Amino acid sequence: MLPAAGTAWTPAAAARLLSAAETPLRKGKNKTNEKEKSNSQRVTMQLRLLSWFFITLNFMEYIGSQHASRVRRQGRMHPNVSQGCQGGCATCSDYNGCLSCKPRLFFVLERIGMKQIGVCLSSCPSGYYGTRYPDINKCAKCKADCETCFTRNFCTKCKSGFYLYSGKCLEKCPDGLEANNHTMECTSIVHCEASEWSPWSPCTKKGKTCGFKRGNEIRVREIVQHPSARGNPCPATSESRKCVVQRKRCQKEGKGKKNREEKRKKSNKDESKETRQESKGRVARRQNREQRENNNKTQPKKRKAPNKEETLAPVDTAH
């Protein structure tokens, strides 16, 4: 508002006039700033909504593509999946063989050239060990130095050049043990063991027990436990010592043809004696038999005579 006519123009009046003129301008600027802020906030919200929409759309497309690729991959890997398989397979395919096994069977992959074929077995092959899970039973491979194993860390038989000790395959056995090349195991060192000595034998000389005064007697013992390669060797199993006995004469025996002829004659005499005794025995038995027959014929007549005497005796007593 301008000052009235006739009034003095002072700096204070001029300042009031300027402030009065600036206030509506300031109010207009504030209104425009608020409108711009609201517009900018609205635009940012719309941009955020669009970005979230595109992000969710891309994520859904990615999930769909992964599922489709998985289906295509399974179709390539397991074509013609069948439920009516043979050889213990629960499911199988023409390309990969068994895909799953029947209960209690082990699933193992066998390499044929560049391809692996699934096989179902009742027990794992050599070089593998079985692990049972709720959904599947698998055969896992043993360590490189194991030929057969119970678990991956417990071998039961080692490959050539290794020795088995406490479930491990070693190139060299520990101290205090020795390598058994027959069983390919590290075993304890076994020392030789012998039985007690037997009693001393009779005193002999050149196989005879007579005709000498000084001879030898021996005693023996048996090996109870043979030693291992690094065990202590076995002691002597026989022992002899000198002995002195009272001399006694040996019975003389003839030698040569005369002795053989005498023996033959003696044997012939013995045989002839035996034959004569047998013939005498036969004759005596025949005579005894004939005598018994004669006695049987004469016995009835003797029995009748005493019967007559017995009948007459009571008549005499009656007179």
Summary of the structure (lengths in Angstrom):
residues: 319
radius of gyration: 64.2
end to end distance: 222.8
largest distance: 236.9
contacts: 691
relative contact order: 0.04
helix: 41%
strand: 26%
